[in-house]
Amino acid sequence: MALTVTLPAAGGTLAPYALRGTTPVRPAAGVAFNRIAYSAAHVVADPRAAIDPWLQSAIDWDATIAYRRHLWSLGLGVAEAMDTAQRGMGLDWPTSLELIRRSLEAAAGTPGALVASGCGTDHLAPENARSVDDVIRAYEEQMAAIEKLGGKLIIMASRALARVASGPADYERVYDRILTQARQPVVLHWLGEMFDPALAGYWGSARADQAMDTALGVIAAHASKVDGIKISLLDKDKEIAMRRRLPAGVRMYTGDDFNYAELIAGDGFGSEPTHGRSDALLGIFDAIAPAASAALGELAQGNVERFHTILGPTVPLSRHIFAAPTRFYKTGVVFMAWLNGHQKHFAMVGGQQSARSLVHFAELFRLADAANLLEQPELAVRRMQTLLALHGVE
């Protein structure tokens, strides 16, 4: 008999939902990928800490690192202390640095584990930034701390820079300083305003084509110091256009949580392999890790149709999780981890578990089932029923 659960719909009605009963996605062991694939990983809050959750953060370090080991076991790298970890939405810089330290230590004992760590200016409140020099000093402080730990840098977009920069030249100055002194090639990060409204007009222009020109100029001037750029604009045409203009050897890491399947598969354009396909640095890979791993394994073996068969059903789920207001996508990512037994509770740093509605969670549950991503269906049903009961649905 199929498992069933009563779920709410948008009109306020309740209806029984029968799970499909299909086998959860399970990747084959030991398959090497032909794409670099980072999952931006979430943090597990400590709900027993005696704090004010909206004002302070408390992390369950054991559960948080255990989830990173899970991602590594699936062949995925970890993009650490990024926005998926609620950087700038509950996770402060001291806690982020501790997270980076612990993640790097765990990776050191895990063969093949990839880690790249978010480096930003979030310890400098945007309203306290008076000049571009303030931004440079803030970046340099975090760079020094992460590089001291041996970490690879992801240069995150800066709210402070977006506030004080008067035009493209200020961005060029900041990134020239950062890239000149970086110890190893970095990943740049262009995060669109749908993820963070404070980053509107990044690279010195509200027009994406002009902003792209500035970013590409920075990369061309420092190509040996840039491993790649992750763009999160949720616009596949913009990503493809920029990808085709990157210097030889510089990767495009897709951050497009709406169109990642086709961007990773690629179009084979151009003589440079990196011009015809995207690698990945995605928040959604946290929530769909088994499917991402299985699909990437098939792609590496030339099974493109099978790649799309596995990954295609995850796209509607991702578009739902990242629906506007997009910045609340972390709630859906953590909800998936709870449903699948990767953490014991559905509590988040900053109290962000309250950022989405019960109707949103119900649809997420349906879409996760349709994508074969409920790893333990009976557990997922019990936990969904718990959430329903907390919202008065018995």
Secondary structure, 3 states (H helix, E strand, C coil): CCCEEEEECCCCCEEEEECCCCCCCCCCCCCCCCCCEEEECCCCECCCCCCCCCCCCCECHHHHHHHHHHHHHCCCEEEECCHHHCECCCECHHHHHHHHHHHHHHHHCCCCCCEEEEECCCCCCHHHCCCHHHHHHHHHHHHHHHHHCCCCEEECCCHHHHHHCCCHHHHHHHHHHHHHHCCCCEEEEEECCCCCHHHCCHHHCCCHHHHHHHHHHHHHHCHHHEEEEEEECCCHHHHHHHHCCCCCCCEEEECCCCCHHHHHHCCCCCCCHHHCCCEEEECHHHHCHHHHHHHHHHHHCCCHHHHHHHHCCHHHHHHHHCCCCHHHHHHHHHHHHHHCCCCCCCCCHHHHHHCCCHHHHHHHHHHHHHCCCCCCHHHHHHHHHHHHHHCCCC
